[in-house]
Amino acid sequence: MKIAGNKILITGGATGIGLGLTERFLKENNTVIICGRRTSALEEVRNTFPSVTTRVCDLANAKERLDLFSWIEEHHPDLNVLVNNAGIQNWVDVRDNDLYDKAKNEVEINVLAPIHLTNLFLKLKSLDTIMNVSSGLAFAPLSRVPVYCATKAFLRSFTLSLRHQLKNENVEVIEIIPPALNTELGGTGLHNEYPPVSDFIESIFNQLLEGKNELTFGTSEPRAKANNDAISAYFKMMNP
C-alpha cells in the first residue's frame, strides 16, 4: 500500500485506533473521511483537524450503511481505501438477560457492517485497498468478552478469504491486528495499563512501509505467527 496520496474512509475514525489512523494518515498527506455514531466526537475531530470530512453513520443500521456508500459514490467517487475499523466490545456473562440484544448489536457492527461495506465499496472502480481491524483476541479468546472475540475471529477468517478471492485483482487486503491498547473499548478505564495507541500506530506504519499485509504489535505478533504456522499448509491445500 502506498502511504501517501490516498482518499481514505475510516469507520469509527473519531476515537481510539480509528483516531490514531486518522491522525497518521493526515500526517502522510492523505485525504481522510471518517464516520461514526456520535456527532460530538466527529465535531471534536473536525475542530482539531479541519481537513477531515465527517459523516454521521450508525453502522448497526443497514440503511445507513447503504446511505454512506451512496454518499461516497456521489461525492467521493475517487475513494481508494476502505478501513473497516469500527467495533464495539461488551463485557457480558452468557447468563445475562440482555445477552442476546448486546450480542446482536455487536455482531451487526463487528461482523455484518464490514461484510456489507466491503461488498458495496468493491463496486468503486477506484478502490485498491481494504484494511480490516481484527484483534489478537481472534486467536485466543478472553472469556469475559465472548461475543467480541468471536466476531474478531470471524473477521480474521473473512479477511483471509477476501485476500485470496481478490489476489488476481488490483485490490490489496490488509489486516491490522492490535493487542490490548489504552483505549476506551469496552468501557472507560478498562485498558489503562496497556500500551498507548501512538506506539501501535507507529509500528504498523513501519510495517506498511515494508509492504506487509498483516500488521501486528506486541503480543499480537506471536499469536498471528503461531496461527499462520498452523494453518498455512491447509489453507494452500484448500485454496489453490
Secondary structure, DSSP 8 states (H G I E B T S, - for coil): --SSS-EEEEETTTSHHHHHHHHHHHHTT-EEEEEES-HHHHHHHHHH-TT-EEEE--TT-HHHHHHHHHHHHHH-TT--EEEE---------TT-TTHHHHHHHHHIIIIIHHHHHHHHHTT-TT--EEEEE--GGGTS--TTSHHHHHHHHHHHHHHHHHHHHTTTTT-EEEEEE--S-SS-TTSTTTTTTS--HHHHHHHHHHHHHTT-SEEE-TTHHHHHHHHHHHHHHHHHHH--
